[in-house]
Amino acid sequence: MNIWLVMALGGLVTFGMRFSLIYLFGRFQVPETMRRALHYVPPAVLSAIIFPELFMHGDELYLAMDNDRLFAGLIAIIVTWYGKNTLITIIVGMIVLFLLRSV
């Protein structure tokens, strides 16, 4: 099967799923409890993606002093805490990781 066809179908399926939820939420009244619960979904998903990258090396917990990813992540957390700017946080974290890896 052509890779472009697979990518187009995957995009359509993803769009259809997301659009259907947006459409349904626009038509029905969502309970306040569900709205509050959905507020915590993005931080939970982001944590599930980020934490294994910071704390795991292979299949083992890696909390050594030479863990470049963990140190860059801690710097990014500090930048976020004071700056509250997502783009600056990403840029600083990537620069710190690049510098640590190049040294």
Buried (B, 14 or more C-beta within 10 A) or exposed (E): EEEEEEEEEEEEEEEEEEEEEEEEEEEEEEEEEEEEEEEEEEEEEEEEEEEEEBBEBEEEEEEEEEBBBBBBBBBBEEBBEEEEEEEBBEEBBEEBBEEBEEE
